[in-house]
Amino acid sequence: MPLSVYHQKYLDQSEEEIQRKADAKEQELSTIFQEISLNTDSDPLRVAVLGCGDKRLVAHHKKVFENVLKRAVEITTFDITIDHLAGENNVFQHDCTLALPNPSYDITYAHVLLKFIEPTKQFALLENSYNALKSGGVAIHIFDQEEIDSGEEQLPGGLWAVPLAQWKEKLNDLGIKYKEVSLKYGPALLLMKD
């Protein structure tokens, strides 16, 4: 099956471009973990990555989390399609708007993922990322500012806006604790499980 235009664009990027993306993710996670604590004692930490644009990032995710948290990490990657991740370990085809398989995780991590999901299903992904956590865990959702501030539901390229204020209201209604952290390109929404 041919790769999507999005995944082909990633495939065409150089190793240096992919490394820059990994470095940016590491900086974001460093900022996040200066603001919150991970209160689990798993060894290794179980991290579920929700969506991944390029197979080279699978190994980078492991290194980034280990560098930031100074602990051994086991990465499981879920994506709705996985042809672009062929050959990588612990990669599973899964629609993350459905309950995540094999919980519980210390961390669930979605980097600029919600804009690929129609708004009627976005909150289900947020809720599933939280429900899959063990006690003391955190669901990390990182956004680009333009996907929140667009003022339109549909974005260019078949992408969707993220009504973040609406999702925070729903989290409050459900009693799910969260924190918002400002990052270079947009906010991170952190859902914390007691």
DRENDO-1510 file (C-alpha; in Angstrom, 1 decimal, always signed):
<recs>
REC; n; res; u; v; w
REC; 1; MET; +0.0; +0.0; +0.0 .
REC; 2; PRO; +1.4; +3.4; -0.9 .
REC; 3; LEU; +2.2; +5.8; +1.9 .
REC; 4; SER; +0.0; +8.8; +2.5 .
REC; 5; VAL; +1.2; +12.2; +1.4 .
REC; 6; TYR; +1.9; +13.1; +5.0 .
REC; 7; HIS; +4.0; +10.0; +5.7 .
REC; 8; GLN; +5.8; +10.3; +2.4 .
REC; 9; LYS; +6.7; +13.9; +3.3 .
REC; 10; TYR; +8.3; +12.6; +6.5 .
REC; 11; LEU; +10.1; +9.8; +4.6 .
REC; 12; ASP; +11.7; +12.4; +2.3 .
REC; 13; GLN; +13.2; +14.3; +5.3 .
REC; 14; SER; +16.8; +13.9; +6.0 .
REC; 15; GLU; +18.3; +12.3; +9.1 .
REC; 16; GLU; +19.2; +15.8; +10.3 .
REC; 17; GLU; +15.6; +17.0; +10.0 .
REC; 18; ILE; +14.4; +14.0; +12.0 .
REC; 19; GLN; +17.0; +14.6; +14.6 .
REC; 20; ARG; +15.9; +18.3; +14.9 .
REC; 21; LYS; +12.3; +17.1; +15.5 .
REC; 22; ALA; +13.5; +14.6; +18.1 .
REC; 23; ASP; +15.6; +17.4; +19.8 .
REC; 24; ALA; +12.5; +19.7; +19.9 .
REC; 25; LYS; +10.5; +16.9; +21.5 .
REC; 26; GLU; +13.2; +16.3; +24.1 .
REC; 27; GLN; +13.2; +20.1; +24.9 .
REC; 28; GLU; +9.4; +20.0; +25.2 .
REC; 29; LEU; +9.4; +17.0; +27.5 .
REC; 30; SER; +12.1; +18.6; +29.6 .
REC; 31; THR; +10.0; +21.6; +30.1 .
REC; 32; ILE; +6.9; +19.5; +30.9 .
REC; 33; PHE; +8.7; +17.4; +33.5 .
REC; 34; GLN; +10.1; +20.6; +35.2 .
REC; 35; GLU; +6.4; +21.4; +35.8 .
REC; 36; ILE; +5.0; +18.0; +36.9 .
REC; 37; SER; +6.2; +14.8; +38.5 .
REC; 38; LEU; +5.7; +11.3; +37.3 .
REC; 39; ASN; +4.5; +9.4; +40.4 .
REC; 40; THR; +5.0; +5.8; +39.2 .
REC; 41; ASP; +7.7; +3.3; +40.1 .
REC; 42; SER; +7.6; +1.0; +37.1 .
REC; 43; ASP; +10.9; -0.4; +35.8 .
REC; 44; PRO; +11.0; +0.1; +32.9 .
REC; 45; LEU; +8.5; +2.9; +32.5 .
REC; 46; ARG; +5.7; +1.9; +30.0 .
REC; 47; VAL; +5.1; +4.7; +27.5 .
REC; 48; ALA; +2.4; +4.5; +24.8 .
REC; 49; VAL; +3.1; +6.8; +21.9 .
REC; 50; LEU; -0.2; +7.7; +20.1 .
REC; 51; GLY; +0.6; +8.3; +16.5 .
REC; 52; CYS; +4.0; +8.5; +14.9 .
REC; 53; GLY; +4.9; +10.3; +11.6 .
REC; 54; ASP; +8.1; +8.4; +10.7 .
REC; 55; LYS; +9.7; +5.1; +11.7 .
REC; 56; ARG; +12.9; +6.8; +12.6 .
REC; 57; LEU; +11.1; +8.6; +15.5 .
REC; 58; VAL; +10.3; +5.3; +17.2 .
REC; 59; ALA; +13.9; +4.8; +18.4 .
REC; 60; HIS; +14.1; +8.6; +19.1 .
REC; 61; HIS; +11.1; +8.4; +21.4 .
REC; 62; LYS; +12.8; +5.8; +23.5 .
REC; 63; LYS; +16.0; +7.9; +23.8 .
REC; 64; VAL; +14.1; +11.1; +24.4 .
REC; 65; PHE; +12.1; +9.7; +27.3 .
REC; 66; GLU; +15.1; +8.0; +28.8 .
REC; 67; ASN; +17.2; +11.2; +28.6 .
REC; 68; VAL; +14.5; +13.3; +30.2 .
REC; 69; LEU; +13.3; +10.9; +32.9 .
REC; 70; LYS; +16.7; +9.2; +33.6 .
REC; 71; ARG; +14.9; +5.8; +33.7 .
REC; 72; ALA; +14.6; +2.8; +31.5 .
REC; 73; VAL; +11.7; +3.1; +29.1 .
REC; 74; GLU; +9.6; +0.6; +27.1 .
REC; 75; ILE; +7.9; +2.3; +24.1 .
REC; 76; THR; +4.7; +0.9; +22.5 .
REC; 77; THR; +3.6; +2.8; +19.4 .
REC; 78; PHE; +0.0; +2.9; +18.2 .
REC; 79; ASP; -1.1; +4.4; +14.9 .
REC; 80; ILE; -4.2; +4.0; +12.8 .
REC; 81; THR; -2.0; +2.9; +9.9 .
REC; 82; ILE; +1.5; +1.3; +10.3 .
REC; 83; ASP; +2.9; +0.8; +6.8 .
REC; 84; HIS; +5.1; +3.9; +7.4 .
REC; 85; LEU; +6.5; +2.2; +10.6 .
REC; 86; ALA; +7.3; -1.1; +9.0 .
REC; 87; GLY; +10.3; -2.9; +10.6 .
REC; 88; GLU; +10.1; -1.1; +13.9 .
REC; 89; ASN; +9.5; -3.1; +17.2 .
REC; 90; ASN; +6.4; -2.8; +19.4 .
REC; 91; VAL; +4.3; -1.0; +16.8 .
REC; 92; PHE; +0.6; -1.8; +16.6 .
REC; 93; GLN; -2.2; -0.7; +14.3 .
REC; 94; HIS; -4.9; +0.8; +16.4 .
REC; 95; ASP; -7.4; +3.6; +16.3 .
REC; 96; CYS; -6.6; +5.6; +19.5 .
REC; 97; THR; -10.2; +7.0; +19.7 .
REC; 98; LEU; -10.9; +3.4; +21.0 .
REC; 99; ALA; -9.6; +2.1; +24.3 .
REC; 100; LEU; -5.9; +1.4; +24.2 .
REC; 101; PRO; -4.7; -2.2; +24.4 .
REC; 102; ASN; -2.7; -3.7; +27.2 .
REC; 103; PRO; -3.0; -1.0; +29.8 .
REC; 104; SER; -1.7; +0.3; +32.1 .
REC; 105; TYR; +0.9; +2.8; +31.1 .
REC; 106; ASP; +3.0; +5.3; +33.0 .
REC; 107; ILE; +2.8; +7.8; +30.2 .
REC; 108; THR; +0.6; +8.2; +27.1 .
REC; 109; TYR; +2.1; +10.7; +24.6 .
REC; 110; ALA; +0.4; +12.3; +21.6 .
REC; 111; HIS; +2.4; +14.9; +19.8 .
REC; 112; VAL; +0.3; +17.1; +17.6 .
REC; 113; LEU; -2.2; +14.3; +17.0 .
REC; 114; LEU; -5.7; +15.7; +17.6 .
REC; 115; LYS; -5.6; +17.8; +14.5 .
REC; 116; PHE; -5.7; +14.6; +12.4 .
REC; 117; ILE; -8.9; +13.5; +14.1 .
REC; 118; GLU; -12.4; +15.0; +13.5 .
REC; 119; PRO; -13.6; +17.0; +16.4 .
REC; 120; THR; -16.5; +14.6; +17.3 .
REC; 121; LYS; -13.8; +11.9; +18.1 .
REC; 122; GLN; -11.1; +14.1; +19.6 .
REC; 123; PHE; -12.3; +13.9; +23.2 .
REC; 124; ALA; -12.5; +10.1; +23.0 .
REC; 125; LEU; -8.8; +10.1; +22.4 .
REC; 126; LEU; -8.1; +12.3; +25.3 .
REC; 127; GLU; -10.3; +10.2; +27.6 .
REC; 128; ASN; -8.7; +6.9; +26.3 .
REC; 129; SER; -5.2; +8.3; +26.9 .
REC; 130; TYR; -6.2; +9.0; +30.5 .
REC; 131; ASN; -8.1; +5.8; +31.1 .
REC; 132; ALA; -5.0; +3.7; +30.0 .
REC; 133; LEU; -2.8; +5.2; +32.7 .
REC; 134; LYS; -1.8; +3.6; +35.9 .
REC; 135; SER; -2.1; +5.5; +39.2 .
REC; 136; GLY; +0.4; +8.4; +39.2 .
REC; 137; GLY; +0.7; +8.4; +35.4 .
REC; 138; VAL; +0.3; +11.3; +33.0 .
REC; 139; ALA; -1.2; +11.7; +29.5 .
REC; 140; ILE; +0.7; +14.2; +27.5 .
REC; 141; HIS; -0.9; +16.0; +24.6 .
REC; 142; ILE; +1.1; +18.6; +22.7 .
REC; 143; PHE; -0.5; +21.1; +20.3 .
REC; 144; ASP; +0.6; +23.6; +17.7 .
REC; 145; GLN; -0.9; +27.0; +18.5 .
REC; 146; GLU; -2.5; +27.4; +15.1 .
REC; 147; GLU; -4.6; +24.2; +15.5 .
REC; 148; ILE; -6.2; +25.8; +18.6 .
REC; 149; ASP; -6.4; +29.4; +17.4 .
REC; 150; SER; -7.7; +28.9; +13.9 .
REC; 151; GLY; -11.2; +30.0; +14.4 .
REC; 152; GLU; -12.3; +27.4; +11.9 .
REC; 153; GLU; -13.2; +23.8; +12.4 .
REC; 154; GLN; -11.6; +22.6; +9.2 .
REC; 155; LEU; -7.9; +23.5; +8.6 .
REC; 156; PRO; -6.0; +23.4; +5.4 .
REC; 157; GLY; -4.8; +20.0; +4.2 .
REC; 158; GLY; -7.8; +18.1; +5.6 .
REC; 159; LEU; -6.8; +18.8; +9.2 .
REC; 160; TRP; -9.1; +19.8; +12.1 .
REC; 161; ALA; -9.0; +22.5; +14.7 .
REC; 162; VAL; -8.8; +21.5; +18.3 .
REC; 163; PRO; -11.4; +23.2; +20.6 .
REC; 164; LEU; -9.1; +23.0; +23.6 .
REC; 165; ALA; -11.3; +25.2; +25.8 .
REC; 166; GLN; -14.2; +22.9; +25.2 .
REC; 167; TRP; -12.1; +19.8; +26.0 .
REC; 168; LYS; -10.9; +21.4; +29.3 .
REC; 169; GLU; -14.5; +22.0; +30.3 .
REC; 170; LYS; -15.3; +18.4; +29.7 .
REC; 171; LEU; -12.3; +17.3; +31.7 .
REC; 172; ASN; -13.5; +19.5; +34.6 .
REC; 173; ASP; -17.0; +18.0; +34.4 .
REC; 174; LEU; -15.5; +14.5; +34.6 .
REC; 175; GLY; -13.2; +15.5; +37.5 .
REC; 176; ILE; -10.0; +14.7; +35.5 .
REC; 177; LYS; -7.1; +16.7; +36.8 .
REC; 178; TYR; -5.0; +18.5; +34.2 .
REC; 179; LYS; -2.4; +21.1; +33.8 .
REC; 180; GLU; -1.5; +23.3; +30.8 .
REC; 181; VAL; +2.1; +24.1; +30.1 .
REC; 182; SER; +3.3; +26.6; +27.5 .
REC; 183; LEU; +5.8; +25.4; +25.0 .
REC; 184; LYS; +7.6; +27.0; +22.1 .
REC; 185; TYR; +5.1; +26.1; +19.4 .
REC; 186; GLY; +1.9; +25.8; +21.5 .
REC; 187; PRO; +0.6; +24.3; +24.7 .
REC; 188; ALA; +0.8; +20.9; +26.3 .
REC; 189; LEU; -2.2; +19.5; +28.1 .
REC; 190; LEU; -1.2; +17.1; +30.8 .
REC; 191; LEU; -3.9; +14.8; +32.3 .
REC; 192; MET; -2.8; +13.4; +35.6 .
REC; 193; LYS; -4.2; +10.3; +37.2 .
REC; 194; ASP; -4.2; +10.0; +41.0 .
</recs>
